[in-house]
Amino acid sequence: MKGQRVAAIVIRDQDNVGTATRDIKAGEKIEVKAGGKVKAIVAKEDIRFLHKFALTDIARGERVFKYGATIGEATKPISEGEHVHVHNLRSLWGRGST
Amino acid sequence: MQLKGYRRADGRIGFRNHVLILPTVACSNGAVQRICHSVPEAIMLPVDSGCGLLREDREVFAATLVNLAGNPNVAATLVVGLGCEAVTPEQAAAEIERFGKPVKYLGMHSSGGYAKTVEKGIELARQLVQEAALVKPEPALVSDLVIGLNCGASDPASGITANTALGAAVDRIVDQGGSAIIGETTECVGAETEMAKNAANEEVGKKILDVVHRFEHHVKMYGADLSTGEPNQGNMEAGLTTLEEKSLGCIRKIGSRPITEVVEYGQIPTKKGPILMDSPSYDAPSVTGIVAGGCQIVAFTTGLGTPFGISVSPVIKVSSNTPAYERMKDSVDINAGTILDGEESIDEVGERIYQMILEVANGRRTKAEDLVENQCQIWRKTLVL
């Protein structure tokens, strides 16, 4: 992989979102390394540089993990390969439940 | 790599052997600069205060000033002041003496004025430089390292590249018994629960929450709110969704080991390991505080690039992306943008930062040292009277 721009990175094994390290096109197959394994994920939509996408299906109300920590909860069901942002993820900060 | 450092009377190890010329008030910055000009082996720290302070700020100013001179990179100190400021040169010198290092002082009012102070100061500084040269380096350990952590001019890549890689380097140091001090309480807002969860014990966890909430409350007194509008529009467009995500990205610098202690601004930790210091996110006061806390080296991540430096402790700059590195190559030491470029893993960059920390401890000069950048500002929380 050296010298070849990777599409995405996952910071911690327990994360359920990855971060795009370049613009990703809808339908593109992304290989991500998580927990020592390589997983192939098909992007459901365009994912812009530094934006997040689901590594697995995430249920509504389920916690979203990045950096091995909760960054909020899913406000609707998110399927693998889908863009994760303000439209389907909300902060739990200040709600006394983080 | 075998480390070598300078053992000080209080047991701490310095990785530089500086003679520091320290003003006690902005009124003596000029005289201090003139002394330094004639004694180029010495360093100085400019201050922007020292007078017109309310009690709370006066106490923080005094303690931070003294602890800056106490930093183990400092072999000896010449304190230069006016004579009527909040902390007089005599008072500061008496406190600095407790570290067991040589200290001299001069006040303009009692030394026959400005020119005489400069003249006497040059003589005293030269004496201290000669004395300091007699301190010989001896073998040191990674456990003697205290690394200061800061970020400035960040971007949304900082969290996933530079800060996470720096955290990996910090884990290596902490696992060998060393320490790291992270400041910037402002940037902990949103991540405080996670930080508290990862504290060494319940008491430290509670202190983390207290310090963060105290900061938020303080800001609210001025009608501002640290969480409203965060992440900001630019952050959101760049892919950051929640306040937690933004803040977690900032605090990745501290690594993954439990925080062992929370200290007030400018204070010296009593524990080893990852330490949180209550400080603002503005670079100059934040880094000044952690240098007073005793860090011998500062690791500084940046998304856009900054020339930031402080004379007492070498600053290692780590960029979060390659364009910033290319743009600010004269100020940035390490490029973590290689993680985005697919050239290195987070861990590989972490190892590179760790190795550079060891090299800098052994005398390698950083870009900030070459630029002779020197920003120092002691945090003021209240008013200037």
Interface residues (C-beta under 8 A of the other chain):
Chain A: M1 K2 G3 Q4 R5 V6 I9 I11 T19 A20 T21 R22 R48 F49 L50 H51 K52 K66 Y67 G68 A69 T70 I71 G72 V84 H85 V86 L89 R90 S91 L92 W93 G94 T98
Chain B: P156 A157 G159 I160 T164 G190 A191 T193 E194 S227 M236 A238 G239 T241 T242 L243 E244 E245 L248 G249 R252 S256 I339 L340 D341 G342 E343 I346
